[in-house]
Amino acid sequence: MYDSVMVKCFNCGKSVEFQSKAGKCRLDKFLAREVPMEIAIDLHETIEVCKKCGTKIQLSIPEGMLSTRMFVDAPDDNFNEED
């Protein structure tokens, strides 16, 4: 299974589907303006072709968004972040 990001072809207006197996893969559909980070990273610089008019469409993450801050939790007292 997979999740999808749906965009409209800017040439003809037909829906174009980008599929990702990086998310929860429950056949969820997202619009390009609100995509879970793991799916966005998976589809970064992916190209699909509109089935109606043949226009190539590429998804990409805005500059500076390819990384994010993460929180570190130490599950036990022996954990050392520098190991």
N, C-alpha and C positions, 0 to 999 in steps of 0.2 A: 504494500500500500504506500501512499505518498500524500503529501499536501501540495496545494497549488497556489500560485500567485497569478491573479488575472489582471491583464492590462488591456486597454483598448488600442487597437492599431491607430496610429496617428494619421494614417493615410486613408483608410476606408471605414474605420470605426468598429470593425469586427473584434470580438474578444479573442485574445491570444493567451494561451495557458503555458505557464512555466511550472514544471513539476520538480519537487524536491523530496528526498527521502531523509532529510536532516532533522525534521521536526518530529512531532508525535505521530505522524503518518496515519491520520484518522480520516483522510479524504476531506480535510478542512480546506476552505478557499479563502484567500486573503486578497485585498487590494494592495497595490504597490505602495500606497501611502501608510500602511500599517501592517508590517510584516515582522514576525518574531525574529530575533537576531540570528538564531542558528540557521533559519531558512534563508535570510538575507545573505549571510556569509556564503552559504552553499550555492546560491544563484548569482553571486557577484560576477559580473562580466559574462554571463550566460546569454547566448543569442538564440532566439526562436524566429521562425519565419511565419508571417501571417498566411494562413491557408487560403484566404480569399484573394489577396492581391499580391502576395510574394514579398512584401516589405519586411526587411530584417529589423528586429527590435532587440535591443540589448538592455538588460537590467544591470545596474551597478549601484554600489553603496556610495553615498557622498564622501568626498575626501575627509579624512580624519575620523571616520566612523568605523574603521576596520578593527579597532581595538577598544576595549572598555576596561574599566577598573573592576577587579574581582576582590571579593572578601575571602580571607583565609581564616579557617577555624581549626584549632588544634584539638583533635579528638582525644588525645592523651598527653600526659606530661612529658613524654619522650620525644615529641615532635620538635624538630628544629627546621625552620623555613630555609636555612642556608644549606641543608644536607643535599 
